[in-house]
């Protein structure tokens, strides 16, 4: 779907990297499927990502 929006290859690759990291986080740290994650857990992932990968 994101490639259909006309985004650059770099953006699609970047999004794919973060989606993969999110799915890894769910399985390793939360042991949950994506449909079972709360909004708070999603925000916790973003905070973890900011610290672990020094991202803004």
PQR file of N, CA, C, O and H, with PARSE charges and radii, in Angstrom:
ATOM      1  N   UNK A   1       0.820  -1.204   0.000 -0.4000 1.5000
ATOM      2  CA  UNK A   1       0.000   0.000   0.000 -0.0000 2.0000
ATOM      3  C   UNK A   1       0.861   1.263   0.000  0.5500 1.7000
ATOM      4  O   UNK A   1       0.530   2.242  -0.668 -0.5500 1.4000
ATOM      5  N   UNK A   2       1.968   1.237   0.753 -0.4000 1.5000
ATOM      6  CA  UNK A   2       2.766   2.457   0.795 -0.0000 2.0000
ATOM      7  C   UNK A   2       3.473   2.727  -0.528  0.5500 1.7000
ATOM      8  O   UNK A   2       3.708   3.883  -0.880 -0.5500 1.4000
ATOM      9  H   UNK A   2       2.236   0.441   1.295  0.4000 1.0000
ATOM     10  N   UNK A   3       3.808   1.689  -1.252 -0.4000 1.5000
ATOM     11  CA  UNK A   3       4.438   1.922  -2.547 -0.0000 2.0000
ATOM     12  C   UNK A   3       3.439   2.507  -3.545  0.5500 1.7000
ATOM     13  O   UNK A   3       3.842   3.213  -4.470 -0.5500 1.4000
ATOM     14  H   UNK A   3       3.618   0.750  -0.966  0.4000 1.0000
ATOM     15  N   UNK A   4       2.155   2.231  -3.378 -0.4000 1.5000
ATOM     16  CA  UNK A   4       1.131   2.784  -4.256 -0.0000 2.0000
ATOM     17  C   UNK A   4       0.929   4.288  -4.045  0.5500 1.7000
ATOM     18  O   UNK A   4       0.382   4.971  -4.910 -0.5500 1.4000
ATOM     19  H   UNK A   4       1.828   1.657  -2.626  0.4000 1.0000
ATOM     20  N   UNK A   5       1.367   4.794  -2.906 -0.4000 1.5000
ATOM     21  CA  UNK A   5       1.222   6.220  -2.609 -0.0000 2.0000
ATOM     22  C   UNK A   5       2.278   7.059  -3.305  0.5500 1.7000
ATOM     23  O   UNK A   5       2.261   8.285  -3.193 -0.5500 1.4000
ATOM     24  H   UNK A   5       1.811   4.238  -2.202  0.4000 1.0000
ATOM     25  N   UNK A   6       3.190   6.427  -4.017 -0.4000 1.5000
ATOM     26  CA  UNK A   6       4.202   7.169  -4.745 -0.0000 2.0000
ATOM     27  C   UNK A   6       5.389   7.595  -3.895  0.5500 1.7000
ATOM     28  O   UNK A   6       6.112   8.523  -4.259 -0.5500 1.4000
ATOM     29  H   UNK A   6       3.203   5.431  -4.108  0.4000 1.0000
ATOM     30  N   UNK A   7       5.595   6.928  -2.771 -0.4000 1.5000
ATOM     31  CA  UNK A   7       6.726   7.262  -1.913 -0.0000 2.0000
ATOM     32  C   UNK A   7       8.025   6.760  -2.541  0.5500 1.7000
ATOM     33  O   UNK A   7       8.020   5.826  -3.343 -0.5500 1.4000
ATOM     34  H   UNK A   7       5.008   6.174  -2.476  0.4000 1.0000
ATOM     35  N   UNK A   8       9.114   7.383  -2.171 -0.4000 1.5000
ATOM     36  CA  UNK A   8      10.404   6.984  -2.733 -0.0000 2.0000
ATOM     37  C   UNK A   8      10.812   5.604  -2.207  0.5500 1.7000
ATOM     38  O   UNK A   8      10.310   5.132  -1.187 -0.5500 1.4000
ATOM     39  H   UNK A   8       9.118   8.142  -1.519  0.4000 1.0000
ATOM     40  N   UNK A   9      11.727   4.983  -2.930 -0.4000 1.5000
ATOM     41  CA  UNK A   9      12.243   3.667  -2.512 -0.0000 2.0000
ATOM     42  C   UNK A   9      12.856   3.760  -1.113  0.5500 1.7000
ATOM     43  O   UNK A   9      12.678   2.862  -0.291 -0.5500 1.4000
ATOM     44  H   UNK A   9      12.135   5.367  -3.758  0.4000 1.0000
ATOM     45  N   UNK A  10      13.572   4.845  -0.851 -0.4000 1.5000
ATOM     46  CA  UNK A  10      14.199   5.023   0.461 -0.0000 2.0000
ATOM     47  C   UNK A  10      13.150   5.057   1.576  0.5500 1.7000
ATOM     48  O   UNK A  10      13.338   4.435   2.622 -0.5500 1.4000
ATOM     49  H   UNK A  10      13.716   5.575  -1.519  0.4000 1.0000
ATOM     50  N   UNK A  11      12.053   5.775   1.360 -0.4000 1.5000
ATOM     51  CA  UNK A  11      10.986   5.860   2.359 -0.0000 2.0000
ATOM     52  C   UNK A  11      10.335   4.505   2.586  0.5500 1.7000
ATOM     53  O   UNK A  11      10.087   4.125   3.731 -0.5500 1.4000
ATOM     54  H   UNK A  11      11.899   6.280   0.511  0.4000 1.0000
ATOM     55  N   UNK A  12      10.056   3.778   1.529 -0.4000 1.5000
ATOM     56  CA  UNK A  12       9.455   2.443   1.643 -0.0000 2.0000
ATOM     57  C   UNK A  12      10.396   1.522   2.417  0.5500 1.7000
ATOM     58  O   UNK A  12       9.947   0.765   3.278 -0.5500 1.4000
ATOM     59  H   UNK A  12      10.257   4.086   0.599  0.4000 1.0000
ATOM     60  N   UNK A  13      11.682   1.577   2.125 -0.4000 1.5000
ATOM     61  CA  UNK A  13      12.662   0.757   2.833 -0.0000 2.0000
ATOM     62  C   UNK A  13      12.702   1.128   4.315  0.5500 1.7000
ATOM     63  O   UNK A  13      12.743   0.250   5.178 -0.5500 1.4000
ATOM     64  H   UNK A  13      12.047   2.192   1.425  0.4000 1.0000
ATOM     65  N   UNK A  14      12.690   2.405   4.603 -0.4000 1.5000
ATOM     66  CA  UNK A  14      12.707   2.877   5.984 -0.0000 2.0000
ATOM     67  C   UNK A  14      11.465   2.403   6.738  0.5500 1.7000
ATOM     68  O   UNK A  14      11.574   1.888   7.851 -0.5500 1.4000
ATOM     69  H   UNK A  14      12.656   3.118   3.902  0.4000 1.0000
ATOM     70  N   UNK A  15      10.306   2.571   6.149 -0.4000 1.5000
ATOM     71  CA  UNK A  15       9.066   2.106   6.773 -0.0000 2.0000
ATOM     72  C   UNK A  15       9.124   0.600   7.022  0.5500 1.7000
ATOM     73  O   UNK A  15       8.734   0.130   8.091 -0.5500 1.4000
ATOM     74  H   UNK A  15      10.216   2.989   5.245  0.4000 1.0000
ATOM     75  N   UNK A  16       9.603  -0.143   6.050 -0.4000 1.5000
ATOM     76  CA  UNK A  16       9.690  -1.599   6.188 -0.0000 2.0000
ATOM     77  C   UNK A  16      10.612  -1.997   7.334  0.5500 1.7000
ATOM     78  O   UNK A  16      10.335  -2.951   8.061 -0.5500 1.4000
ATOM     79  H   UNK A  16       9.920   0.240   5.182  0.4000 1.0000
ATOM     80  N   UNK A  17      11.701  -1.265   7.489 -0.4000 1.5000
ATOM     81  CA  UNK A  17      12.643  -1.538   8.579 -0.0000 2.0000
ATOM     82  C   UNK A  17      11.968  -1.346   9.929  0.5500 1.7000
ATOM     83  O   UNK A  17      12.123  -2.175  10.826 -0.5500 1.4000
ATOM     84  H   UNK A  17      11.926  -0.490   6.898  0.4000 1.0000
ATOM     85  N   UNK A  18      11.218  -0.253  10.077 -0.4000 1.5000
ATOM     86  CA  UNK A  18      10.558   0.019  11.351 -0.0000 2.0000
ATOM     87  C   UNK A  18       9.381  -0.923  11.611  0.5500 1.7000
ATOM     88  O   UNK A  18       9.115  -1.267  12.763 -0.5500 1.4000
ATOM     89  H   UNK A  18      11.092   0.421   9.349  0.4000 1.0000
ATOM     90  N   UNK A  19       8.696  -1.330  10.594 -0.4000 1.5000
ATOM     91  CA  UNK A  19       7.613  -2.308  10.772 -0.0000 2.0000
ATOM     92  C   UNK A  19       8.201  -3.633  11.240  0.5500 1.7000
ATOM     93  O   UNK A  19       7.652  -4.276  12.135 -0.5500 1.4000
ATOM     94  H   UNK A  19       8.912  -1.050   9.658  0.4000 1.0000
ATOM     95  N   UNK A  20       9.299  -4.037  10.648 -0.4000 1.5000
ATOM     96  CA  UNK A  20       9.969  -5.269  11.058 -0.0000 2.0000
ATOM     97  C   UNK A  20      10.445  -5.171  12.507  0.5500 1.7000
ATOM     98  O   UNK A  20      10.290  -6.117  13.279 -0.5500 1.4000
ATOM     99  H   UNK A  20       9.745  -3.515   9.921  0.4000 1.0000
ATOM    100  N   UNK A  21      11.022  -4.027  12.876 -0.4000 1.5000
ATOM    101  CA  UNK A  21      11.471  -3.824  14.262 -0.0000 2.0000
ATOM    102  C   UNK A  21      10.288  -3.894  15.221  0.5500 1.7000
ATOM    103  O   UNK A  21      10.403  -4.462  16.307 -0.5500 1.4000
ATOM    104  H   UNK A  21      11.148  -3.258  12.249  0.4000 1.0000
ATOM    105  N   UNK A  22       9.160  -3.324  14.831 -0.4000 1.5000
ATOM    106  CA  UNK A  22       7.955  -3.355  15.666 -0.0000 2.0000
ATOM    107  C   UNK A  22       7.473  -4.787  15.867  0.5500 1.7000
ATOM    108  O   UNK A  22       7.146  -5.179  16.987 -0.5500 1.4000
ATOM    109  H   UNK A  22       9.066  -2.862  13.949  0.4000 1.0000
ATOM    110  N   UNK A  23       7.427  -5.558  14.807 -0.4000 1.5000
ATOM    111  CA  UNK A  23       6.982  -6.947  14.924 -0.0000 2.0000
ATOM    112  C   UNK A  23       7.943  -7.762  15.786  0.5500 1.7000
ATOM    113  O   UNK A  23       7.507  -8.617  16.556 -0.5500 1.4000
ATOM    114  H   UNK A  23       7.692  -5.239  13.897  0.4000 1.0000
ATOM    115  N   UNK A  24       9.245  -7.507  15.665 -0.4000 1.5000
ATOM    116  CA  UNK A  24      10.221  -8.171  16.537 -0.0000 2.0000
ATOM    117  C   UNK A  24      10.000  -7.788  17.992  0.5500 1.7000
ATOM    118  O   UNK A  24      10.039  -8.643  18.877 -0.5500 1.4000
ATOM    119  H   UNK A  24       9.600  -6.812  15.040  0.4000 1.0000
ATOM    120  N   UNK A  25       9.770  -6.517  18.239 -0.4000 1.5000
ATOM    121  CA  UNK A  25       9.503  -6.018  19.597 -0.0000 2.0000
ATOM    122  C   UNK A  25       8.281  -6.721  20.188  0.5500 1.7000
ATOM    123  O   UNK A  25       8.296  -7.137  21.346 -0.5500 1.4000
ATOM    124  H   UNK A  25       9.739  -5.822  17.520  0.4000 1.0000
ATOM    125  N   UNK A  26       7.242  -6.847  19.395 -0.4000 1.5000
ATOM    126  CA  UNK A  26       6.024  -7.506  19.884 -0.0000 2.0000
ATOM    127  C   UNK A  26       6.288  -8.952  20.277  0.5500 1.7000
ATOM    128  O   UNK A  26       5.823  -9.412  21.320 -0.5500 1.4000
ATOM    129  H   UNK A  26       7.230  -6.508  18.454  0.4000 1.0000
ATOM    130  N   UNK A  27       7.024  -9.659  19.452 -0.4000 1.5000
ATOM    131  CA  UNK A  27       7.246 -11.079  19.731 -0.0000 2.0000
ATOM    132  C   UNK A  27       8.254 -11.297  20.855  0.5500 1.7000
ATOM    133  O   UNK A  27       8.089 -12.215  21.657 -0.5500 1.4000
ATOM    134  H   UNK A  27       7.402  -9.286  18.605  0.4000 1.0000
ATOM    135  N   UNK A  28       9.295 -10.469  20.925 -0.4000 1.5000
ATOM    136  CA  UNK A  28      10.355 -10.683  21.920 -0.0000 2.0000
ATOM    137  C   UNK A  28       9.990 -10.097  23.283  0.5500 1.7000
ATOM    138  O   UNK A  28      10.139 -10.765  24.306 -0.5500 1.4000
ATOM    139  H   UNK A  28       9.429  -9.723  20.273  0.4000 1.0000
ATOM    140  N   UNK A  29       9.514  -8.853  23.300 -0.4000 1.5000
ATOM    141  CA  UNK A  29       9.274  -8.178  24.571 -0.0000 2.0000
ATOM    142  C   UNK A  29       7.852  -8.343  25.099  0.5500 1.7000
ATOM    143  O   UNK A  29       7.656  -8.471  26.307 -0.5500 1.4000
ATOM    144  H   UNK A  29       9.393  -8.310  22.469  0.4000 1.0000
ATOM    145  N   UNK A  30       6.877  -8.342  24.227 -0.4000 1.5000
ATOM    146  CA  UNK A  30       5.484  -8.401  24.680 -0.0000 2.0000
ATOM    147  C   UNK A  30       4.847  -9.772  24.505  0.5500 1.7000
ATOM    148  O   UNK A  30       3.849 -10.090  25.151 -0.5500 1.4000
ATOM    149  H   UNK A  30       7.037  -8.238  23.245  0.4000 1.0000
ATOM    150  N   UNK A  31       5.431 -10.578  23.629 -0.4000 1.5000
ATOM    151  CA  UNK A  31       4.848 -11.896  23.312 -0.0000 2.0000
ATOM    152  C   UNK A  31       3.383 -11.748  22.913  0.5500 1.7000
ATOM    153  O   UNK A  31       2.517 -12.465  23.414 -0.5500 1.4000
ATOM    154  H   UNK A  31       6.241 -10.319  23.104  0.4000 1.0000
ATOM    155  N   UNK A  32       3.119 -10.816  22.014 -0.4000 1.5000
ATOM    156  CA  UNK A  32       1.749 -10.538  21.565 -0.0000 2.0000
ATOM    157  C   UNK A  32       1.696 -10.474  20.053  0.5500 1.7000
ATOM    158  O   UNK A  32       2.692 -10.206  19.382 -0.5500 1.4000
ATOM    159  H   UNK A  32       3.823 -10.233  21.607  0.4000 1.0000
ATOM    160  N   UNK A  33       0.502 -10.729  19.536 -0.4000 1.5000
ATOM    161  CA  UNK A  33       0.220 -10.511  18.126 -0.0000 2.0000
ATOM    162  C   UNK A  33      -0.174  -9.040  17.949  0.5500 1.7000
ATOM    163  O   UNK A  33      -0.677  -8.419  18.885 -0.5500 1.4000
ATOM    164  H   UNK A  33      -0.308 -10.947  20.082  0.4000 1.0000
ATOM    165  N   UNK A  34       0.051  -8.484  16.761 -0.4000 1.5000
ATOM    166  CA  UNK A  34      -0.264  -7.058  16.547 -0.0000 2.0000
ATOM    167  C   UNK A  34      -1.700  -6.675  16.899  0.5500 1.7000
ATOM    168  O   UNK A  34      -1.927  -5.589  17.430 -0.5500 1.4000
ATOM    169  H   UNK A  34       0.460  -8.989  16.001  0.4000 1.0000
ATOM    170  N   UNK A  35      -2.658  -7.528  16.620 -0.4000 1.5000
ATOM    171  CA  UNK A  35      -4.058  -7.184  16.900 -0.0000 2.0000
ATOM    172  C   UNK A  35      -4.372  -7.128  18.393  0.5500 1.7000
ATOM    173  O   UNK A  35      -5.432  -6.636  18.780 -0.5500 1.4000
ATOM    174  H   UNK A  35      -2.473  -8.411  16.188  0.4000 1.0000
ATOM    175  N   UNK A  36      -3.460  -7.628  19.244 -0.4000 1.5000
ATOM    176  CA  UNK A  36      -3.696  -7.646  20.691 -0.0000 2.0000
ATOM    177  C   UNK A  36      -2.971  -6.519  21.431  0.5500 1.7000
ATOM    178  O   UNK A  36      -2.999  -6.474  22.661 -0.5500 1.4000
ATOM    179  H   UNK A  36      -2.598  -8.028  18.929  0.4000 1.0000
ATOM    180  N   UNK A  37      -2.333  -5.623  20.709 -0.4000 1.5000
ATOM    181  CA  UNK A  37      -1.531  -4.565  21.316 -0.0000 2.0000
ATOM    182  C   UNK A  37      -2.394  -3.330  21.563  0.5500 1.7000
ATOM    183  O   UNK A  37      -3.197  -2.934  20.718 -0.5500 1.4000
ATOM    184  H   UNK A  37      -2.310  -5.659  19.710  0.4000 1.0000
ATOM    185  N   UNK A  38      -2.210  -2.731  22.741 -0.4000 1.5000
ATOM    186  CA  UNK A  38      -2.952  -1.507  23.076 -0.0000 2.0000
ATOM    187  C   UNK A  38      -2.214  -0.286  22.527  0.5500 1.7000
ATOM    188  O   UNK A  38      -1.051  -0.368  22.131 -0.5500 1.4000
ATOM    189  H   UNK A  38      -1.558  -3.053  23.428  0.4000 1.0000
ATOM    190  N   UNK A  39      -2.917   0.843  22.514 -0.4000 1.5000
ATOM    191  CA  UNK A  39      -2.289   2.099  22.086 -0.0000 2.0000
ATOM    192  C   UNK A  39      -1.125   2.446  23.008  0.5500 1.7000
ATOM    193  O   UNK A  39      -0.097   2.945  22.550 -0.5500 1.4000
ATOM    194  H   UNK A  39      -3.862   0.910  22.835  0.4000 1.0000
ATOM    195  N   UNK A  40      -1.281   2.185  24.300 -0.4000 1.5000
ATOM    196  CA  UNK A  40      -0.198   2.483  25.245 -0.0000 2.0000
ATOM    197  C   UNK A  40       1.033   1.637  24.934  0.5500 1.7000
ATOM    198  O   UNK A  40       2.156   2.136  25.014 -0.5500 1.4000
ATOM    199  H   UNK A  40      -2.115   1.779  24.672  0.4000 1.0000
ATOM    200  N   UNK A  41       0.845   0.380  24.583 -0.4000 1.5000
ATOM    201  CA  UNK A  41       1.975  -0.476  24.228 -0.0000 2.0000
ATOM    202  C   UNK A  41       2.644  -0.009  22.939  0.5500 1.7000
ATOM    203  O   UNK A  41       3.860  -0.121  22.788 -0.5500 1.4000
ATOM    204  H   UNK A  41      -0.066  -0.026  24.518  0.4000 1.0000
ATOM    205  N   UNK A  42       1.851   0.508  22.019 -0.4000 1.5000
ATOM    206  CA  UNK A  42       2.419   1.073  20.794 -0.0000 2.0000
ATOM    207  C   UNK A  42       3.264   2.301  21.123  0.5500 1.7000
ATOM    208  O   UNK A  42       4.361   2.461  20.587 -0.5500 1.4000
ATOM    209  H   UNK A  42       0.863   0.599  22.141  0.4000 1.0000
ATOM    210  N   UNK A  43       2.762   3.167  22.002 -0.4000 1.5000
ATOM    211  CA  UNK A  43       3.538   4.338  22.420 -0.0000 2.0000
ATOM    212  C   UNK A  43       4.806   3.921  23.158  0.5500 1.7000
ATOM    213  O   UNK A  43       5.851   4.554  23.005 -0.5500 1.4000
ATOM    214  H   UNK A  43       1.872   3.037  22.438  0.4000 1.0000
ATOM    215  N   UNK A  44       4.721   2.861  23.956 -0.4000 1.5000
ATOM    216  CA  UNK A  44       5.909   2.344  24.651 -0.0000 2.0000
ATOM    217  C   UNK A  44       6.960   1.870  23.656  0.5500 1.7000
ATOM    218  O   UNK A  44       8.156   2.065  23.875 -0.5500 1.4000
ATOM    219  H   UNK A  44       3.872   2.347  24.081  0.4000 1.0000
ATOM    220  N   UNK A  45       6.522   1.252  22.567 -0.4000 1.5000
ATOM    221  CA  UNK A  45       7.463   0.830  21.526 -0.0000 2.0000
ATOM    222  C   UNK A  45       8.172   2.033  20.929  0.5500 1.7000
ATOM    223  O   UNK A  45       9.386   1.998  20.726 -0.5500 1.4000
ATOM    224  H   UNK A  45       5.550   1.094  22.390  0.4000 1.0000
ATOM    225  N   UNK A  46       7.441   3.083  20.649 -0.4000 1.5000
ATOM    226  CA  UNK A  46       8.042   4.279  20.054 -0.0000 2.0000
ATOM    227  C   UNK A  46       9.074   4.871  21.010  0.5500 1.7000
ATOM    228  O   UNK A  46      10.151   5.287  20.583 -0.5500 1.4000
ATOM    229  H   UNK A  46       6.455   3.112  20.815  0.4000 1.0000
ATOM    230  N   UNK A  47       8.752   4.909  22.289 -0.4000 1.5000
ATOM    231  CA  UNK A  47       9.730   5.404  23.273 -0.0000 2.0000
ATOM    232  C   UNK A  47      10.952   4.495  23.333  0.5500 1.7000
ATOM    233  O   UNK A  47      12.081   4.980  23.405 -0.5500 1.4000
ATOM    234  H   UNK A  47       7.877   4.570  22.636  0.4000 1.0000
ATOM    235  N   UNK A  48      10.737   3.183  23.304 -0.4000 1.5000
ATOM    236  CA  UNK A  48      11.846   2.234  23.310 -0.0000 2.0000
ATOM    237  C   UNK A  48      12.724   2.442  22.080  0.5500 1.7000
ATOM    238  O   UNK A  48      13.952   2.443  22.174 -0.5500 1.4000
ATOM    239  H   UNK A  48       9.819   2.790  23.246  0.4000 1.0000
ATOM    240  N   UNK A  49      12.086   2.616  20.934 -0.4000 1.5000
ATOM    241  CA  UNK A  49      12.817   2.830  19.689 -0.0000 2.0000
ATOM    242  C   UNK A  49      13.650   4.110  19.750  0.5500 1.7000
ATOM    243  O   UNK A  49      14.794   4.139  19.297 -0.5500 1.4000
ATOM    244  H   UNK A  49      11.089   2.616  20.857  0.4000 1.0000
ATOM    245  N   UNK A  50      13.071   5.153  20.307 -0.4000 1.5000
ATOM    246  CA  UNK A  50      13.798   6.417  20.430 -0.0000 2.0000
ATOM    247  C   UNK A  50      15.057   6.243  21.280  0.5500 1.7000
ATOM    248  O   UNK A  50      16.104   6.805  20.961 -0.5500 1.4000
ATOM    249  H   UNK A  50      12.142   5.129  20.675  0.4000 1.0000
ATOM    250  N   UNK A  51      14.956   5.473  22.352 -0.4000 1.5000
ATOM    251  CA  UNK A  51      16.112   5.266  23.228 -0.0000 2.0000
ATOM    252  C   UNK A  51      17.096   4.252  22.641  0.5500 1.7000
ATOM    253  O   UNK A  51      18.301   4.498  22.609 -0.5500 1.4000
ATOM    254  H   UNK A  51      14.105   5.017  22.611  0.4000 1.0000
ATOM    255  N   UNK A  52      16.586   3.131  22.185 -0.4000 1.5000
ATOM    256  CA  UNK A  52      17.448   2.047  21.717 -0.0000 2.0000
ATOM    257  C   UNK A  52      18.197   2.402  20.441  0.5500 1.7000
ATOM    258  O   UNK A  52      19.330   1.963  20.245 -0.5500 1.4000
ATOM    259  H   UNK A  52      15.606   2.931  22.211  0.4000 1.0000
ATOM    260  N   UNK A  53      17.585   3.177  19.588 -0.4000 1.5000
ATOM    261  CA  UNK A  53      18.194   3.506  18.297 -0.0000 2.0000
ATOM    262  C   UNK A  53      18.503   4.974  18.135  0.5500 1.7000
ATOM    263  O   UNK A  53      18.841   5.439  17.047 -0.5500 1.4000
ATOM    264  H   UNK A  53      16.664   3.534  19.747  0.4000 1.0000
ATOM    265  N   UNK A  54      18.385   5.697  19.227 -0.4000 1.5000
ATOM    266  CA  UNK A  54      18.678   7.142  19.219 -0.0000 2.0000
ATOM    267  C   UNK A  54      17.937   7.858  18.091  0.5500 1.7000
ATOM    268  O   UNK A  54      18.528   8.605  17.312 -0.5500 1.4000
ATOM    269  H   UNK A  54      18.111   5.320  20.112  0.4000 1.0000
ATOM    270  N   UNK A  55      16.631   7.611  18.025 -0.4000 1.5000
ATOM    271  CA  UNK A  55      15.793   8.229  16.995 -0.0000 2.0000
ATOM    272  C   UNK A  55      14.905   9.283  17.624  0.5500 1.7000
ATOM    273  O   UNK A  55      14.543   9.189  18.797 -0.5500 1.4000
ATOM    274  H   UNK A  55      16.150   7.004  18.658  0.4000 1.0000
ATOM    275  N   UNK A  56      14.561  10.280  16.839 -0.4000 1.5000
ATOM    276  CA  UNK A  56      13.641  11.315  17.334 -0.0000 2.0000
ATOM    277  C   UNK A  56      12.224  11.004  16.886  0.5500 1.7000
ATOM    278  O   UNK A  56      11.299  11.753  17.199 -0.5500 1.4000
ATOM    279  H   UNK A  56      14.856  10.357  15.887  0.4000 1.0000
TER
END
